[in-house]
Amino acid sequence: MKMADTERQTGDKAKEQMEQQIERNRKLQMGIMHEVKTPMICVSSILREMVGKQEVDFEKLAMCQSTLDRLTNYIETTIRMINESDHYVNLEVEALDLNIFREYLYKFFGSLVGEKNITLKIEVHNEAFKWLYLPRVTILHVLSNLVTNAVKFTDPGGRIEIIFNVCRLEEYRAGLCLTVADNGSGIQSDKKTDIPGNGLGMSCVEIMVEAMRGRMAVTSQKGEGTQVMIDLEVDGSDERYERHESKEEKVNSSLASDSRTQGNKQQKLRNMKKKYAGRKVLVAEDDELFIQWVEGALGKYGIYTDKTYDGNEVVDLFKDSLIGEYQAVLMDMGLPERNGREAIRMIRQMEREDAATVPILAFTGMPIEDEETFLKQYDMTGIVPKVFEEEQLICILDMLWENMNEKQSEHTR
């Protein structure tokens, strides 16, 4: 009898471990969709925009290269983690000075926090070793994810603190404590592992920390802020020892442009600027790279944008706007706090004359089988695939605004 109970308990434990592994792999696979698809689409759009131009925007090109390097590492690590039963993989490490992470964070988040008037404070406390051996891209991925969330959920005038603390454990061993804290909206106690709108949340970050054999703790209080602490044990030294160099790809570009085509495009740009300069569009999207690209694309045509990263704020922005202030709303379907479908429903139900008529376009990276039914079901005007060129976006808006002008003209006759 005891043997039967033991066998049953063993079987139950094995089943539980298998279910945990399946759930873990599901989150990793979904993480690839969330963390990779939108940035890849942005990079593709930026590069397509550059093709045919006489001048190269090296800043954008560097941003694309950095994004692709990070995503390549993320995909490779994730696939290896899915295949590993013990949750651990051998990550490629290199000798690093922690100040490179401070420089990275100020460079890539400086303008964003500046726009929201958020104070970004980054401190590095390391008197243990000159060099720490870390998986650079994995650390960057974790930092980018945590800081992006902190910026999204911190109100203007708030603060974000990032602190690196290093202590010596052994002769060539160090403890690294990484803290990311904000005084933003906080996370409800039952949602600490969720990224709003996607159900993935910090799960992907937690798995990456696990891959580095680290520990992560999240403390958060609604309305007061969130603190994430990551503890790692790593090798350290004062001499930089030989390591396996990571591969670096050199960027080569050959541009060919037809002068007449370029001239036509410039004329079209000038005409569009005359036609739509001064119009304003409300953009709701939770990916910073993508929203910057859309903002830049519309700005070339003199179109102003108000941008937001969550579903509650887009509803409030439209509610508080003047009648007719926004000539269109571009809405991501997977917004945090309140998804795009719910946000659209609330906008359409507002008791104001432009709520029912303002064009609302859905941003989506997923194929829609029956677009007509989809648009009717969610009371949307059109769909904008996330794989598009700036000319396609302005043409879609041009068509919508022309149709609206025609209807208004017929109504006044």
Secondary structure, DSSP 8 states (H G I E B T S, - for coil): -HHHHHHHHHHHHHHHHHHHHHHHHHHHHHHHIIIIIHHHHHHHHHHHHHTT-SS--HHHHHHHHHHHHHHHHHHHHHHHHHH-TTS------EEE-THHHHHHHHHHHHHHHHHTT-EEEEEEEE-S-SEEEE-HHHHHHHHHHHHHHHHHTS-TT-EEEEEEEEEEEETTEEEEEEEEEE-SS---GGGTT--TTTT-TTHHHHHHHHHTT-EEEEEEETTTEEEEEEEEEEEEESS-------------------HHHHHHHHHHHHHHHHHHTT-EEEEE-S-HHHHHHHHHHHHTTT-EEEEESSHHHHHHHHHHS-TT--SEEEEETT-SSS-HHHHHHHHHTSSSTTTTTS-EEEEESS--S-HHHHHHHHT-SEEEESS--HHHHHHHHHHHHHHHHHHHHHHH-
